[in-house]
Amino acid sequence: MDIWLWPTIAVSLLILAIGLASFRRLDRTVAETENGEDRIAEEVMDHPFTLNPILIVIAVAAVFIGMVIAYYAVTY
């Protein structure tokens, strides 16, 4: 299992970076109006799935798991 230590660390750091980037972008995504209501940005309203960090993290994890499965399918 030593072979997957560094790729797992790299994927974990990538997922952490995606989370931090989405947290930094959060204040620009939802803005308050004058009466205190939240207003969602136009780019999110037009494409809600594009900027969803959960879907991006799931895609990154699925690609990594697919690589692990493909590696073991080919080598054994």
C-alpha positions as CSV (number, residue, x, y, z in Angstrom):
1,M,0.0,0.0,0.0
2,D,3.1,2.2,0.1
3,I,2.6,2.9,-3.6
4,W,-0.5,5.0,-3.0
5,L,0.8,7.2,-0.2
6,W,2.1,10.1,-2.2
7,P,-0.7,10.1,-4.8
8,T,-3.3,10.1,-1.9
9,I,-1.5,13.0,-0.3
10,A,-1.5,14.9,-3.6
11,V,-5.2,14.3,-4.2
12,S,-6.0,15.3,-0.6
13,L,-4.1,18.5,-1.0
14,L,-5.9,19.2,-4.3
15,I,-9.3,18.6,-2.5
16,L,-8.1,20.9,0.3
17,A,-7.1,23.6,-2.2
18,I,-10.5,23.3,-3.9
19,G,-12.2,23.8,-0.5
20,L,-10.1,26.8,0.4
21,A,-10.7,28.4,-3.0
22,S,-14.4,27.9,-2.7
23,F,-14.4,29.3,0.8
24,R,-12.5,32.4,-0.4
25,R,-15.0,32.8,-3.3
26,L,-18.0,32.4,-1.0
27,D,-18.2,36.1,0.0
28,R,-18.2,37.1,-3.7
29,T,-20.9,34.5,-4.6
30,V,-23.6,35.7,-2.1
31,A,-24.0,39.4,-1.5
32,E,-26.4,41.2,0.7
33,T,-28.8,43.8,-0.6
34,E,-29.8,47.0,1.2
35,N,-32.7,45.4,3.0
36,G,-30.6,42.5,4.4
37,E,-31.6,39.8,1.9
38,D,-29.0,37.6,0.2
39,R,-28.6,38.0,-3.5
40,I,-27.0,35.2,-5.6
41,A,-24.5,36.2,-8.3
42,E,-25.5,36.0,-11.9
43,E,-22.9,33.4,-12.8
44,V,-24.1,31.1,-10.2
45,M,-27.7,31.6,-11.2
46,D,-26.9,30.8,-14.8
47,H,-24.7,27.8,-14.1
48,P,-25.3,26.4,-10.6
49,F,-23.5,23.1,-11.1
50,T,-20.3,24.7,-12.6
51,L,-19.2,26.4,-9.5
52,N,-20.3,23.7,-7.0
53,P,-17.2,22.6,-5.1
54,I,-18.8,19.4,-3.9
55,L,-19.2,18.2,-7.4
56,I,-15.7,19.1,-8.3
57,V,-14.3,17.2,-5.3
58,I,-16.5,14.2,-6.2
59,A,-15.1,14.3,-9.8
60,V,-11.5,14.5,-8.5
61,A,-12.0,11.6,-6.1
62,A,-13.7,9.5,-8.8
63,V,-10.8,10.0,-11.2
64,F,-8.3,9.0,-8.5
65,I,-10.4,5.9,-7.5
66,G,-10.7,5.1,-11.2
67,M,-6.9,5.2,-11.6
68,V,-6.4,2.9,-8.6
69,I,-9.0,0.4,-10.0
70,A,-7.4,0.6,-13.4
71,Y,-4.0,0.0,-12.0
72,Y,-5.0,-3.1,-10.1
73,A,-7.1,-4.4,-13.0
74,V,-4.1,-4.2,-15.4
75,T,-1.5,-5.5,-13.0
76,Y,-3.4,-8.5,-11.6
